[in-house]
Amino acid sequence: MTATKDIAAAALAEHAPHETFTLNLGPQHPAAHGVLRVLMTMDGEWIQRAEPIIGYIHRMHEKMGENRTYAKFLPNTSRIDYLSAMHYTHAFVGAVERAAKIEVPARTEYIRVITSELNRISSHMVWWGALLLDLGGFTPILYAFDDREKILDLLEGLCGARLTYCYYRFGGLSNDADDAFLKGTRDFVKHMQPRLQMYRDLVTDNVILRKRLTGIGPISADICRKYGATGPVIRGSGVAYDVRRAEPYSVYPQLQFKIPTYTECDSMARYLVRMDEMEQSLHIIEQALDQIPAGPFMAAKVPRVLKLPAGDTCYAVEAARGRFMVRIVSDGKDQPYRVKLRAPSFSNLSLFEETSKGMILPDALAMMGSLDLVIPDIDR
């Protein structure tokens, strides 16, 4: 009799409808790191569906690029991904220089590489501190922002800005890098190398972090290709795709560096990729400082008002979150006919709905943190 009751109860439970509820993560929530809304259908703590809803801070950068001159649009580029501003400005000036056939001095390119890699480290520090804060650790973000301040001080002394830089110009830079900046950068490299080892001892090798990220949020290489994910996301899935190698630009071909990859495909793999990238950025900066030549920092005879020849030009860079590409379609006027911005955060977020299905909420937030999203980069 008891066995019959158990069988009947099991059959009833199997066919009973599951009770689900809807949870709004955002649009204003600490875990979203910006004005992002994720509409979640939950079965208890288990995610049945997580739909990202974007567009809350859409600023129409592409449309703005079509109704002003190239020079007037230049400051916009650093507002797209404000943590990776140097890379985004580099892509836009690179596209214009390629279309206009402007020869950029060698000294300029080395300074661009130095400042871009400093910007990559500062961006990764924000990600590192914010991710660990999401996971419940407060101390690391204090160390991260302490070291990041040293980079911001260097870049402020060079171009006057600490976040949204507009230092690059078509054909060069707004001003040359002086001896104080070059010496300060060397001092920072010497300071930062042992600090990364301290980061490893304090956090990376901590068993709590390892258990929190290892095996969590697996993203296969096929999923990355399906959604166009790039940067540390695809490199954490074992694919050594880096624009600096795949589509060489500036003086990166003259520099030696490794492309960190991990095949585990989980949140810990993406974490380790970014930690290794900071080491490689320091190595790149050291080489650039050793090789930087004397000479002008601005190309000769760059017109004050640029009119690009009619045509279609693309230029891509490896930004802190992946491949950022600028496409300019010109009809020969002093304003672009069309500006298209390919932002990595949009593609990296797009895979979240598929990969988060069946996860519990805390693990899904850890995975979202490992994607390193910047919401203005999505809502460009």
C-alpha positions in Angstrom: 0.0 0.0 0.0 2.8 2.4 0.9 4.7 1.6 -2.3 1.5 2.3 -4.3 1.1 5.7 -2.6 4.8 6.6 -3.4 4.4 5.7 -7.1 1.2 7.8 -7.3 2.9 10.7 -5.6 5.9 10.5 -7.9 3.6 10.4 -11.0 1.6 13.4 -9.7 4.8 15.4 -9.0 6.2 14.5 -12.5 3.1 15.9 -14.3 2.5 18.8 -11.9 3.2 22.2 -13.5 6.3 23.9 -12.2 5.7 27.2 -10.5 7.9 29.9 -12.0 8.3 33.6 -11.3 9.8 36.6 -13.1 12.8 38.4 -11.7 14.1 41.7 -12.9 17.8 42.1 -12.6 18.2 45.8 -13.2 17.9 48.1 -15.0 19.5 49.7 -11.9 21.2 47.0 -9.9 24.8 46.6 -8.6 25.3 43.3 -10.4 24.5 44.8 -13.8 27.4 47.4 -13.7 25.3 49.9 -15.6 21.8 50.4 -16.9 21.2 46.9 -18.0 18.0 44.9 -17.5 18.0 41.1 -17.5 14.5 39.7 -17.4 14.8 36.3 -15.7 12.3 33.5 -15.6 13.1 31.5 -12.5 12.2 28.1 -11.2 13.3 28.6 -7.6 16.9 29.6 -7.8 17.3 28.0 -11.2 17.2 30.1 -14.4 14.9 29.0 -17.1 15.5 32.0 -19.3 17.6 35.2 -18.9 16.8 37.8 -21.5 19.0 40.9 -21.7 17.0 44.0 -22.4 19.2 46.8 -23.7 18.8 50.4 -24.9 18.3 52.3 -21.7 21.2 54.7 -22.4 21.4 54.5 -26.2 23.2 57.7 -27.4 23.2 57.3 -31.2 27.0 57.6 -31.6 26.8 56.2 -35.1 24.2 58.7 -36.2 26.2 61.5 -34.5 29.2 60.4 -36.6 27.3 61.1 -39.8 26.3 64.7 -39.0 29.6 66.2 -38.0 33.2 66.4 -39.3 35.7 63.7 -38.5 37.5 65.9 -36.0 34.3 66.8 -34.2 33.3 63.1 -33.8 36.7 62.1 -32.5 35.9 62.8 -28.8 32.8 60.6 -29.1 34.9 57.5 -29.5 36.3 57.6 -25.9 32.7 57.7 -24.6 31.7 54.4 -26.1 33.7 52.2 -23.8 35.0 54.7 -21.3 37.3 52.0 -19.7 39.0 51.3 -23.0 39.0 54.8 -24.5 42.5 54.8 -26.0 41.8 51.7 -28.1 38.5 53.1 -29.4 40.1 56.4 -30.4 43.0 54.5 -32.0 40.5 52.6 -34.2 38.8 55.7 -35.4 42.0 57.7 -36.2 43.4 54.5 -37.8 40.4 54.2 -40.1 40.7 57.9 -41.1 44.4 57.6 -41.7 44.0 54.4 -43.8 41.4 56.1 -46.0 43.3 59.4 -46.3 46.7 57.5 -46.8 48.3 59.5 -44.0 51.8 58.3 -43.0 52.0 58.2 -39.2 55.5 58.8 -37.7 57.1 55.8 -36.0 57.4 57.6 -32.7 53.6 58.2 -32.7 52.9 54.6 -33.1 55.1 53.5 -30.2 53.5 56.1 -27.9 50.0 54.9 -29.0 51.0 51.3 -28.1 52.3 52.4 -24.7 49.2 54.4 -23.8 46.9 51.7 -25.2 48.5 49.0 -23.1 48.4 51.2 -20.0 44.7 51.7 -20.7 44.3 47.9 -21.1 45.8 47.3 -17.6 43.7 50.0 -16.0 40.5 48.5 -17.6 41.4 45.0 -16.4 42.0 46.4 -12.9 38.4 47.8 -12.8 37.1 44.4 -14.0 39.2 42.5 -11.4 38.1 44.7 -8.5 34.4 44.8 -9.5 34.2 41.1 -10.1 35.6 40.2 -6.7 33.3 42.8 -5.1 30.3 41.0 -6.8 31.6 37.7 -5.3 31.8 39.2 -1.8 35.4 40.3 -1.5 35.9 43.9 -0.7 39.7 44.2 -0.1 40.9 43.5 -3.7 39.1 46.5 -5.2 41.1 48.8 -2.9 44.4 47.3 -4.2 43.2 47.5 -7.8 42.1 51.1 -7.6 45.3 52.1 -5.8 47.4 50.7 -8.6 45.1 52.1 -11.3 45.5 55.6 -9.9 49.1 55.4 -10.9 48.1 54.8 -14.5 45.6 57.6 -14.4 48.2 60.0 -13.0 50.5 59.1 -15.9 47.9 59.6 -18.6 46.6 62.8 -17.0 50.1 64.2 -17.1 50.4 63.3 -20.7 47.0 64.5 -22.1 45.1 66.1 -19.3 42.4 63.5 -18.9 41.9 60.5 -16.6 39.1 58.5 -18.2 37.7 59.7 -21.6 40.9 60.5 -23.4 41.1 62.4 -26.7 44.9 62.2 -27.1 45.3 60.7 -30.5 45.0 62.9 -33.6 44.7 62.1 -37.3 48.3 61.6 -38.2 49.7 61.8 -34.7 49.1 63.0 -31.2 48.0 66.1 -29.5 51.4 66.5 -27.9 54.6 64.5 -27.5 55.4 62.1 -24.6 58.0 63.9 -22.4 60.8 62.4 -20.3 58.6 62.5 -17.2 56.0 60.3 -18.7 58.5 57.8 -20.1 60.3 57.6 -16.8 57.1 57.4 -14.9 55.9 54.5 -17.1 59.1 52.6 -16.5 58.7 53.1 -12.8 55.1 51.8 -13.0 56.2 48.7 -14.8 58.7 47.9 -12.1 56.1 48.6 -9.4 53.3 46.5 -11.1 55.2 43.3 -11.8 55.5 42.3 -8.2 52.0 43.5 -7.5 50.6 41.0 -10.0 52.3 38.3 -8.0 50.6 39.7 -4.9 47.3 39.6 -6.7 47.9 35.9 -7.4 48.8 35.1 -3.8 45.9 37.2 -2.4 43.1 36.2 -4.8 43.9 34.0 -7.8 45.2 31.0 -5.7 42.6 31.5 -3.1 40.5 28.3 -2.7 37.3 30.3 -2.2 37.7 32.1 -5.6 38.7 28.8 -7.3 35.6 27.1 -6.1 33.4 30.1 -7.0 34.6 30.3 -10.6 36.0 26.9 -11.6 33.5 25.0 -13.8 31.0 27.9 -13.7 29.5 29.3 -16.8 31.1 27.2 -19.5 31.2 28.8 -22.9 32.4 26.7 -25.8 34.4 28.0 -28.7 31.4 27.3 -31.0 29.2 29.5 -28.9 31.7 32.3 -29.1 31.8 32.0 -32.9 28.0 31.8 -33.1 27.6 35.1 -31.3 30.8 36.8 -32.4 32.4 36.9 -29.0 36.0 38.0 -28.9 38.7 39.2 -26.5 39.3 37.3 -23.3 35.9 35.5 -23.7 37.0 33.6 -26.8 40.6 33.2 -25.5 39.2 31.6 -22.4 37.6 29.1 -24.7 40.9 28.0 -26.2 40.9 30.2 -29.3 44.0 32.3 -29.7 42.2 35.1 -31.6 43.8 38.5 -31.0 43.5 41.4 -33.5 47.1 42.5 -32.7 48.1 39.2 -34.4 45.2 38.3 -36.7 45.0 41.8 -38.3 48.3 43.4 -37.3 48.3 47.2 -36.8 50.5 50.0 -35.5 53.9 48.6 -34.4 52.6 45.4 -32.7 54.3 43.2 -35.4 57.7 44.6 -34.1 56.9 43.5 -30.5 57.1 40.1 -28.9 54.2 39.0 -26.7 52.1 35.9 -26.0 48.4 35.5 -26.5 47.1 33.8 -23.3 44.5 31.1 -23.8 42.8 28.5 -21.6 40.8 25.5 -22.8 38.6 25.1 -19.7 36.0 27.5 -21.1 34.7 28.4 -17.7 34.7 31.7 -15.7 38.0 30.9 -14.1 39.6 30.5 -17.6 38.4 34.0 -18.5 39.7 35.3 -15.2 43.1 33.8 -15.8 43.3 35.2 -19.4 42.9 38.8 -18.2 45.4 38.3 -15.4 48.0 37.0 -17.9 47.1 39.8 -20.3 48.2 42.4 -17.7 51.6 40.7 -17.5 51.9 40.7 -21.3 50.9 44.3 -21.5 53.7 45.2 -19.1 56.1 43.2 -21.4 54.8 45.1 -24.4 55.3 48.5 -22.7 58.9 47.6 -21.7 59.7 46.8 -25.3 58.1 49.9 -26.7 60.0 52.1 -24.2 63.2 50.5 -25.3 62.5 50.8 -29.0 60.8 54.2 -29.1 62.6 56.4 -31.7 63.2 60.1 -31.8 61.4 62.2 -34.3 58.1 64.0 -34.9 54.9 63.1 -33.2 52.7 64.5 -35.9 52.5 63.7 -39.6 53.4 66.6 -42.0 50.7 68.5 -43.9 47.6 67.0 -42.4 44.6 69.1 -43.5 42.7 70.9 -40.8 39.4 69.8 -42.5 39.6 66.3 -43.8 37.7 65.1 -46.8 38.2 61.4 -47.3 38.0 60.0 -50.8 34.8 58.2 -51.7 35.0 54.6 -50.5 34.6 52.1 -47.7 37.3 51.7 -45.0 37.5 49.5 -41.9 40.0 49.4 -39.1 40.0 47.1 -36.1 41.9 47.0 -32.8 42.2 44.7 -29.9 40.4 46.6 -27.1 40.2 45.5 -23.5 37.0 43.5 -24.2 37.7 42.3 -27.7 37.6 43.3 -31.3 36.5 46.9 -31.9 36.1 47.9 -35.5 35.3 51.2 -37.1 33.8 51.2 -40.6 33.6 54.5 -42.5 31.8 55.0 -45.7 32.7 58.3 -47.4 31.1 60.1 -50.3 34.0 62.6 -50.6 32.6 65.2 -48.2 34.0 66.5 -44.9 31.4 64.3 -43.0 31.1 60.6 -43.2 28.2 59.2 -45.2 28.0 56.2 -42.7 29.8 55.3 -39.5 29.5 51.7 -38.2 31.0 50.8 -34.8 31.5 47.1 -34.0 31.6 46.9 -30.2 32.7 43.7 -28.4 30.5 44.0 -25.4 27.3 43.6 -27.5 28.5 40.2 -28.8 29.8 39.1 -25.5 26.5 39.8 -23.8 24.5 38.2 -26.6 25.6 34.7 -25.5 24.4 35.1 -21.9 20.8 34.1 -22.6 21.8 30.7 -24.1 24.7 29.9 -21.7 22.9 30.9 -18.5 20.0 28.5 -19.0 19.8 26.0 -16.1 22.3 27.8 -13.9 21.5 29.1 -10.4 21.4 32.8 -10.0 24.6 33.3 -8.0 26.6 31.3 -10.6 25.0 33.3 -13.5 26.1 36.6 -11.9 29.6 35.2 -11.5 29.6 34.3 -15.2 28.2 37.7 -16.2 31.1 39.3 -14.2 33.6 37.2 -16.1 32.3 38.6 -19.4 33.5 42.1 -18.3 30.6 44.1 -19.8 30.5 47.9 -20.2 26.9 48.9 -20.8 27.6 52.1 -22.8 29.6 49.9 -25.2 26.4 47.9 -25.8 24.1 50.9 -25.9 26.3 52.9 -28.2 
